[in-house]
Amino acid sequence: DTAVSQTPKYLVTQMGNDKSIKCEQNLGHDTMYWYKQDSKKFLKIMFSYNNKELIINETVPNRFSPKSPDKAHLNLHINSLELGDSAVYFCASNLWTENSPLHFGNGTRLTVT
Amino acid sequence: AQSVTQPDIHITVSEGASLELRCNYSYGATPYLFWYVQSPGQGLQLLLKYFSGDTLVQGIKGFEAEFKRSQSSFNLRKPSVHWSDAAEYFCAVGLNQAGTALIFGKGTTLSVSS
């Protein structure tokens, strides 16, 4: 009954490959996010979708493409992986209304070799 | 633009001692402020939040935070730290008007010594 679930938990791949990370929430939330946490634990917002519509798109290389097939899912596809993409990627969700805290998944640790 | 500064990268506190983690924000209007905790290998858990009203807010696990507009601060406190409080602590400010998309500070690592 995990609220926000991400798969896979660990992902090790080589430079140049294309990979996807999946996220699903069963909280009935209408907004989902991707955050990147670097090796210094700095959390930076990447994308946000509200009702399947992209509403936040921070300065992220266009090799990163989010896809939201429905309100409960937000996947992250990364093309041509680079060493600098190694990080922990967190999915989160909430309601796009006041007083709605973010609920985070447990993260996906991506290692690019 | 909104920003959050956590001046202390790493703090060590003795078990049973009091704790204060500092957070300063930059925001043009009334901010929505949050503290999250991250245990090793885990996602983030909300400790408490401030939207309006009473400037002293209570959270889970015995934490509280005080909003001080004059100092642009939202410091996190706990009167008596337990070993299980060792974790990474993040202060965040709401990016949108509803305060629901967040930008985070760089975090403070709390170590607890016995």
Contacts between the chains, C-beta under 8 A, distances in Angstrom:
chain1	res1	chain2	res2	distance
A	4	B	43	7.4
A	31	B	100	6.8
A	31	B	101	7.8
A	33	B	101	6.8
A	35	B	104	8.0
A	40	B	106	7.0
A	41	B	38	7.8
A	41	B	88	5.8
A	41	B	106	7.2
A	41	B	107	4.9
A	41	B	109	7.8
A	42	B	104	7.5
A	42	B	106	5.0
A	42	B	107	7.1
A	43	B	44	7.8
A	43	B	90	6.4
A	43	B	104	4.2
A	43	B	107	7.5
A	44	B	103	7.9
A	44	B	104	7.6
A	45	B	95	7.0
A	45	B	101	6.5
A	45	B	102	7.0
A	45	B	103	6.4
A	48	B	101	5.4
A	55	B	101	8.0
A	56	B	95	7.3
A	56	B	96	7.9
A	56	B	101	5.7
A	90	B	43	6.0
A	90	B	44	7.2
A	92	B	43	7.9
A	92	B	44	7.8
A	94	B	100	5.3
A	95	B	100	7.3
A	96	B	98	6.2
A	96	B	100	6.1
A	97	B	98	5.9
A	97	B	100	7.2
A	98	B	32	7.8
A	98	B	51	6.5
A	98	B	98	4.9
A	98	B	99	6.3
A	98	B	100	7.4
A	99	B	49	7.6
A	99	B	51	6.0
A	99	B	99	8.0
A	100	B	98	7.4
A	100	B	100	5.2
A	101	B	34	7.1
A	101	B	46	4.4
A	101	B	49	6.2
A	102	B	36	7.9
A	102	B	44	7.4
A	102	B	46	7.1
A	102	B	100	7.3
A	102	B	102	6.3
A	104	B	43	3.5
A	104	B	44	4.5
A	104	B	45	7.6
A	105	B	43	5.4
A	106	B	41	7.5
A	106	B	42	5.8
A	106	B	43	4.7
A	107	B	41	7.8
A	107	B	42	7.7
A	107	B	43	5.8
